[in-house]
Amino acid sequence: MKLDSRQFSKEAYEALTDLAKNLDKSYHPKASGLVQGLTAYISTWGLHRLSADAKKFLNGKAEDTKYKGKVYKKFLTALKKFSGEDFNVDNEGCFITMEFKQYTSLNRLAIELAKEWSFWAPAILGEAEES
């Protein structure tokens, strides 16, 4: 299977544009920084922890960190669409029970997609600010 690198750009651009529309503008700089750290996060911790953090931040009481959950969930939703894999974005346990080869392949694809998200983040969300 050959992948058109422009498809990564298209997926990242569309997802980030949608995220920007649905995220309070005051969080755009923080979200940009978070997006730019996705590659390192996934490389270090994996999709199962990214999914768990998405849930934690979305269900948290601190309004100032809910944007993190929105960013992570949007990334997982975009990954699901792009990969064609059938996983439950709202269930971090699905990654733990996934077959090893399927998980590692998906994790690798996620790293590549995260690189593209990182590229587009400043153009769409603005310059990064520490979260």
N, C-alpha and C positions, 0 to 999 in steps of 0.2 A: 504494500500500500504506500503510495506517495502522498505526502502532504504538501499542499500549496502554502508557503509561508505567509502569503497574504491572507489566508483564512484565519490564522492566528491573530493578525492585526484586525481583521473585520470583527471577530468575536470579542476581542478585548475592547475595541473602540465602542461597539454597540453596548456592551455590558456596562462599561464605565460611564457612557453617556446616560444610560438609564439610571445608574446609581446616582449620578450627579443631580438628576431631576428629582429623585426621591430622597435626597439627603439634605438636611438643612445646610444652607450655604456656609454657615459659620463653621461647620465641620469639614469642609472640603480640604483645607490645608492639612489637617490631622489625618484625614482619610487618605490623602495623597502619600503621606509618609508611611502609613500602614501598608498601602498597596505596594510601595517600593520595597518594603521588607518581606513581602510574601514569598519570594524565591528562597531566601535564607530560612524563613520560618518552615516552609514545607520540606526543604532539604534536611533541616535539623530534626523537626518533630513529626512530620508526616501529616497526611490528610485526616487521620483519625483524631489527632489533637486539634487540628484546625476546626474540625466539625464540632468538637466538644467546646472549644472556646467560643465559637459562634453562638452556640446554645447558651453558654454561661453569660455572655455579654448581652444577648437579646433578652434573657430572663432576669437580668440584674436590675437592681433598684437605682443605680447611678445613671442618670440621664446622660452624663458626660462620657460614658463608655458604650452606650447602646450603638453608636455609630460603628464601632468595631464589629459587633455582631452582624450589622447590616452589610458591611463590606465583606466579611468572611462568607456569609450566606450567599451573597450575590456571586462571589467567586465560585462557590461550590455549585450553584445553579448553572452558571455559565459553563463550568467544567462538565457537568452532566449533559448539557445540551451538545457541547462540542465533541465529547467523547462517544456519545451514544450509549454509554454504560447505564445500566438500570440500578441506581443506588438511591437511597432515601436521604435527601439533603438534610432532613430534620432529625436523623437518627445516627449519631456518631458510632453506634455499635455496628452498623452495617459495614464499616470499614474493617473492623476487627474480625468479623466473621467471613470476610471476603477471601477467596482463594488467594494464596500468596502471589502467584504470577499475575493475576488480575489486578491485585492491589499495587504491586510494584510498577506495573505498566501504567496504571492510572496515576500513580504518584509521579512518575517520570513525565507524563504528559502534563500534569498539573504544574510542574516546575517550569516547563517550556511556556505554558500559557501565562504563568505568573511573570515571567520575563517580559512578555509582551504587555501585560497589564502595567508593569513598572515603567516601560517606555512611554505609554500613553497617559499615565497618571498626571504628570505636570501640565500637559496640554489641556486636559479635560477638567481636572480638579484643582489645578494651580500648584504653585511651589509647595513643597513639603514643609510641615511643621511638626516638631516633636509631639508625640501623643502622650 
